[in-house]
């Protein structure tokens, strides 16, 4: 009986270690929400966004164990949305890197007054331009957040343009102890700086 209990205990521990783990939290300065999912094959998905809806970055990569608590993360931006100032007061522009065109097939723009415009993405379409009503617009694509599986709504403020980009590389170290994960060392994520996360109770 004791042997059976021991075998079941070992199987539970092994099974738990094979599951993916998702950590969520905030950057140290509270400017960004951050999530890091570690899969059983050591691949990772790292996502950050700001609460205003201006910025979103989704990265894919690998995590490598250095010692019992220290790990190194290498990842590449696969889907990012950022805004920049524009002096144009009657139109907005969205630029797209070529790899982004393979991830989305449409962009929906919703104005503050409720009006909606939908733009279909063609193979060589690198930018779209549309008139503004001198207020913010909400932009949605068919791409889904790889951790939450939900579509993201981006806000483009008045007198701003937006870019969908990919390809930027990030390297940083994290300490994982118990249910917590935090960045350490001089290398940090360019956009967020240091962050501290807690493991989700529900792990897939």
C-alpha positions as CSV (number, residue, x, y, z in Angstrom):
1,X,0.0,0.0,0.0
2,X,2.8,2.4,0.9
3,X,4.5,1.6,-2.4
4,X,1.4,2.4,-4.3
5,X,1.0,5.7,-2.5
6,X,4.7,6.5,-3.3
7,X,4.2,5.7,-7.0
8,X,1.1,7.9,-7.2
9,X,2.9,10.7,-5.5
10,X,5.8,10.5,-8.0
11,X,3.4,10.4,-10.9
12,X,1.7,13.6,-9.6
13,X,5.0,15.4,-9.2
14,X,6.2,14.4,-12.7
15,X,2.9,15.3,-14.3
16,X,2.9,18.7,-12.6
17,X,6.4,19.4,-13.9
18,X,5.3,18.6,-17.4
19,X,2.5,21.1,-17.4
20,X,2.9,24.6,-18.7
21,X,3.1,27.4,-16.2
22,X,1.8,31.0,-16.6
23,X,3.0,33.9,-14.5
24,X,1.2,37.3,-14.6
25,X,1.9,40.6,-12.9
26,X,3.2,44.1,-13.6
27,X,6.4,45.9,-14.4
28,X,8.1,47.4,-11.4
29,X,6.9,50.9,-12.2
30,X,3.3,49.6,-12.8
31,X,3.3,50.9,-16.4
32,X,2.8,47.5,-18.0
33,X,0.9,44.3,-17.4
34,X,3.2,41.3,-18.1
35,X,2.6,37.6,-18.7
36,X,5.1,34.8,-19.2
37,X,4.0,31.3,-20.2
38,X,6.6,28.5,-19.9
39,X,5.7,25.4,-21.9
40,X,6.9,21.8,-21.1
41,X,9.4,22.0,-24.0
42,X,11.0,25.1,-22.5
43,X,9.5,27.3,-25.1
44,X,8.0,30.6,-23.8
45,X,5.4,33.2,-24.7
46,X,6.1,36.6,-23.2
47,X,3.5,39.4,-23.5
48,X,3.2,42.9,-22.2
49,X,0.7,45.7,-22.7
50,X,-0.1,49.0,-21.1
51,X,-3.5,49.6,-19.4
52,X,-4.4,52.4,-21.8
53,X,-4.3,50.1,-24.8
54,X,-1.5,52.0,-26.6
55,X,1.1,49.3,-26.6
56,X,1.1,45.5,-27.0
57,X,4.1,43.1,-27.4
58,X,4.0,39.4,-28.0
59,X,7.2,37.4,-28.0
60,X,8.2,33.8,-28.6
61,X,11.4,32.1,-27.5
62,X,13.1,29.8,-25.1
63,X,14.0,29.6,-21.4
64,X,17.3,28.0,-20.3
65,X,18.1,26.9,-16.8
66,X,21.3,28.3,-15.3
67,X,20.9,27.0,-11.7
68,X,18.1,25.9,-9.4
69,X,16.5,29.4,-9.4
70,X,18.1,31.4,-12.1
71,X,17.0,31.2,-15.8
72,X,17.8,33.0,-19.0
73,X,15.1,34.0,-21.5
74,X,15.8,34.6,-25.2
75,X,12.8,35.7,-27.3
76,X,11.8,37.6,-30.4
77,X,8.9,40.0,-30.9
78,X,6.4,38.3,-33.2
79,X,3.5,40.7,-32.9
80,X,3.8,44.3,-31.6
81,X,1.7,47.4,-31.7
82,X,3.0,50.8,-30.8
83,X,2.0,54.4,-31.4
84,X,4.0,57.5,-32.3
85,X,3.2,61.2,-32.5
86,X,1.8,62.5,-35.8
87,X,1.3,66.2,-36.8
88,X,-1.5,65.3,-39.1
89,X,-4.8,66.4,-37.6
90,X,-7.2,65.0,-40.2
91,X,-6.0,61.4,-40.8
92,X,-4.2,58.5,-39.1
93,X,-1.8,56.0,-40.6
94,X,-1.1,52.3,-39.6
95,X,2.2,50.8,-40.9
96,X,2.8,47.0,-40.9
97,X,6.0,45.0,-41.1
98,X,5.9,42.2,-43.7
99,X,5.7,39.3,-41.2
100,X,2.6,40.9,-39.6
101,X,0.8,40.5,-42.9
102,X,0.9,36.7,-42.5
103,X,-0.7,36.9,-39.1
104,X,-3.7,39.2,-39.8
105,X,-6.2,39.4,-42.6
106,X,-8.2,42.5,-41.6
107,X,-8.1,45.6,-39.4
108,X,-11.2,47.1,-37.9
109,X,-11.3,50.7,-36.9
110,X,-14.0,52.0,-34.6
111,X,-14.5,55.7,-34.0
112,X,-15.6,57.3,-30.8
113,X,-19.0,58.0,-32.3
114,X,-19.5,54.3,-33.0
115,X,-18.8,54.4,-36.7
116,X,-16.8,51.3,-37.9
117,X,-14.5,50.8,-40.9
118,X,-13.0,47.5,-41.9
119,X,-9.8,47.1,-44.0
120,X,-8.9,43.8,-45.7
121,X,-5.1,43.1,-45.6
122,X,-3.6,42.3,-49.0
123,X,-0.2,40.6,-49.5
124,X,1.7,43.7,-50.3
125,X,-0.3,46.2,-48.2
126,X,2.2,47.8,-45.8
127,X,0.1,50.6,-44.6
128,X,-3.4,52.0,-44.4
129,X,-4.6,55.6,-44.0
130,X,-8.0,56.8,-42.9
131,X,-9.6,60.0,-41.9
132,X,-10.0,60.9,-38.2
133,X,-12.8,62.7,-36.4
134,X,-10.2,64.5,-34.2
135,X,-10.6,61.9,-31.4
136,X,-9.1,58.5,-30.6
137,X,-10.0,55.3,-32.6
138,X,-10.1,51.7,-31.4
139,X,-8.3,49.2,-33.7
140,X,-8.9,45.5,-33.7
141,X,-7.3,42.7,-35.8
142,X,-8.1,39.0,-36.0
143,X,-4.9,38.1,-34.2
144,X,-5.5,36.6,-30.7
145,X,-3.4,36.9,-27.6
146,X,-1.6,33.6,-27.4
147,X,-2.0,33.4,-23.6
148,X,-5.6,34.6,-23.1
149,X,-6.8,33.6,-26.6
150,X,-8.7,36.9,-26.8
151,X,-8.5,39.6,-29.5
152,X,-6.8,42.8,-28.5
153,X,-8.3,46.3,-28.8
154,X,-5.7,49.0,-29.4
155,X,-6.3,52.7,-28.8
156,X,-4.7,55.2,-31.2
157,X,-5.0,58.7,-29.7
158,X,-5.7,61.8,-31.7
159,X,-2.6,63.1,-33.5
160,X,-1.0,59.7,-33.4
161,X,-0.1,57.0,-35.9
162,X,0.4,53.3,-35.2
163,X,2.9,50.5,-36.3
164,X,2.5,46.8,-36.2
165,X,6.1,45.5,-36.0
166,X,8.0,42.3,-35.3
167,X,11.6,40.9,-35.2
168,X,13.1,42.8,-32.2
169,X,15.0,40.4,-29.9
170,X,15.1,40.4,-26.1
171,X,17.4,38.7,-23.6
172,X,16.9,38.8,-19.9
173,X,17.4,36.7,-16.7
174,X,14.6,35.7,-14.3
175,X,14.6,34.2,-10.8
176,X,11.9,31.6,-10.2
177,X,11.2,30.7,-6.6
178,X,8.0,28.9,-5.6
179,X,5.1,30.8,-7.2
180,X,7.0,34.0,-8.0
181,X,9.1,35.0,-11.1
182,X,11.0,38.2,-11.3
183,X,13.7,39.7,-13.6
184,X,17.2,40.2,-12.3
185,X,20.5,41.7,-13.5
186,X,21.3,44.6,-15.7
187,X,19.6,43.3,-18.9
188,X,15.9,44.1,-18.9
189,X,13.1,44.2,-21.4
190,X,13.5,47.4,-23.3
191,X,9.8,48.4,-23.1
192,X,8.9,47.3,-19.6
193,X,12.1,47.3,-17.5
194,X,12.1,45.0,-14.6
195,X,8.9,43.1,-13.7
196,X,7.6,40.7,-11.0
197,X,5.0,38.0,-11.7
198,X,3.0,35.4,-9.7
199,X,2.1,32.0,-11.0
200,X,-1.5,31.6,-12.0
201,X,-3.5,29.1,-9.9
202,X,-5.1,27.6,-13.0
203,X,-2.3,26.1,-15.1
204,X,-3.0,24.4,-18.4
